[in-house]
Each structure stands twice: as C-alpha cells, then as structure tokens.
C-alpha cells in the first residue's frame, strides 16, 4: 500500500466530519501531523489566578475557598512538553523567586 503524503491527507481530511479527531485519523494512517509550537511567552500568557473550593466532606464540612496561580501545560517540542500545575498563592512568589535564583546560579 502506498504511503499517503501530508498534502494528500489534508485533502482527505476535508471530507471528514467536523467532530472527527484528525490527529488520530492521521496516526491510524501512519502519518504524524506536525504540531505548531507557539513561543513560550504566548503559552505562558495563559497563566491565571484560580479560586477553588473543595467538596464538603465529613472531615471538612465547611471547606474554604483557596486561591492558586495556574500555570498551563507547555508544548516545548514535537514530542516534549510540561504538565500544567497550580501553586498556592501564599507560596507562588517565593517559588518563582527561588526558581529565578536557581536559573541565575546555573546560567540558565
């Protein structure tokens, strides 16, 4: 069976239903669609402040709302990236300052 090119796949993908996962279809056909990797500053622009209140439980019948800094997952390369995470706002600045100090100390 002849291998389909990305250009041929793009033409074929136009015939797929709107809700089809084109990346999965391409993978099933033995193709890998290149991922657009946005600059880190654009990706980090999605960082935000999030308020979260846990569910009430027997141990904690009156949960308190907590505020976090939300760092998004980052795409670093075709096959590499980071997971998103939340940092409690009480420690977020200290964590960021420590990270900067480590980067400065190690010429990163």
N, C-alpha and C positions, 0 to 999 in steps of 0.2 A: 504494500500500500504506500502511495506517495505521501510524503510529509507536506502538510499544509503550511504555507507561509503566514506570517502575522498579517500581511496585507490581505491575503485571501480570507483569513479568519475574521478580520474586521468587516469585510463584505458579508460573510456568512452571519456574523453577529447581528447585523441589521435586521435579519429575518427572525431572530429570536424574540420571544415575548418580553415585554418590558420588565417583568419581575424575575427574569432568568439571571442567575449568577454567572456572568460572562467569564469571570476568572476560573470558576470551577469547570465550565464547559471547555475552556481552552486547555486546562490541565488534563481533562479527560482525553483530549485530542493530542496530548503530548507537547503542548505549547506552553510557554510561560510568558504572560503579558507583563511587560516592564512596568514597574511601579514608579510613579512620579514621586520624587523625594523633594519636598519643599525645604527651603532654608530653615535652619533651626530657629532663628528669631521669629519666623512666621508660625512655626509649630508651637513655640513657647508663648506666643501671643494668646493662645487658648487657655493659659493658666488662669485660674479664677479662685474666688473665695466661695466656699460651700458651707452651708449650715445643715447639720444633720442631727436628728433626734432619734435615738434608738427606740425599738419597740418596748412597751412596758412588759415587765416580767414579774414573777413572784419575788425575785431578789431585788429588782429595781422597779417598783410600781410607779414611780414618778421620775422618768428619765429626763435629763436636762439636755437642752439643745447645745451642741458643740460646734464651733466654727473651725474650718480647716482651710488650708491652701491646697488647691487641687492642681497637680502637675500632670499634664496629659502624657499619654504614651507618645514616644518619638520614633519616627522612622529614620534610621541612620544610613541604611544602605538597602540594596535589593533583598538581602536575607538577614538584616540585623536591625535591631531597634531596642527600645526600652519599654517597660511597663509603666503605666500611669500610677500615681500614688497620691495619697492625701497626707499632709503634715499638719498636726495640730498648730493652730495659730500662736499658742503660747510658746512654742519652741521653733517655729518656722524661721524667724530671723536668725536665731542662734545657729540653726542647722546651715542656713545659707552662708553666714559669716565663716563658719568652720570649713565649709566646702571651698570657699574662696581662699582661705588661708592655706588649705592643703594644695590647691592648684598653684598658688603663688610659691609655696615652698618646693614644689616639684616641677616648676617651669612648665605647667600645663596651660 
